[in-house]
């Protein structure tokens, strides 16, 4: 079968962020739900992939800082036990 070259190069993305997008915007739209799930005792992964020198490390540093702030905020809010009966100390151990 002959395949049109446009079909070969078609990619799908959930979101595309431009150079004016902030790390906080990316965190709020893509990662905060995952971090909230981790705070409830579930596993979560935030993963970046892309070309060298496109800002992945810089962006993930900002995401990590926001995630840490939210996780420790959950602990400070007095959520001593999550829905699985795990204590805040378990959460602290898992994010070290």
N, C-alpha and C positions, 0 to 999 in steps of 0.2 A: 504494500500500500504506500502510495506517495503521501507524505505528511507535509502539510504547509509549515514553513519555518516559523510562522507566528504561533502555531500550536506547540512547537518544541520549546519555545522560550516563554511560555505562559506560567507565571507563578502566582500563588495565592498567599495573602498575608492577612492576619487578623487586624493588625494595625501597622501603620508606617508613620514614624515620627520624624519631623524635619529638624533643621538646625535651630529653629526658634522654640522648639518644645523644651520644657524643663524636665529635669530628673524627677521632680515632685509630681508632675503631670503623669509621667510614665509610671511611677510608683502607684499613684492613685488609681489609674486605669487598668494596670496589668498585674501588679504584685500585691496590693494591700489585701485582697481577698485570700490569697495564698497564705500570707502572714497571719491573718486572722484564724485561718484553719489550723495553722501550726500552734497558735495559742490555745486552741481547743483540743490539742493532742493528736492531730493528724499529721502525716508527713507532707512536705511540700518542697518543690524545687523551682527555683527561678534560674533560668538558663539563657545565656546570650550566645549568639552565633553570628559571625559575619567576617568580613574582610579585615585584614590587618590594618591597624591605625585608624579605625573608624570610631573610636571612643567607647568601646565596650567596657574596658576596665574603669574608666572615669565614671561612666554611667552606673555601673554595678556598685561602685563605691558609694555613690549617693543613695542607691536603692538599699544597700546594706545598712547605711546610717539611719534611713527612715524606718526600715524593718526593726532594727534594734530599739529605736525610740518607741515604736508601737508595741513591741513585745514587752519591754520593761514598763510601759504604761499600763498594759493589761495586768501585770503583776502588782504594780502600785495601786491599782484600782481595787485591790482586795479580792481578786479572783483566785482564792487559795487553791481551789480544786476545779478541774474542768469536768466535762460530762463523762469522762472515763475514770474519774476518781484520782487522777494524777495531780500531785501537788505542784506549786510554783517552783519548788526546788528541782523537780524533774524537768520542768521547762528550762530552767537555768542551765542545768547540766547538758541538755540537748543542744543548746545554742552556743556553747563554749567552743 
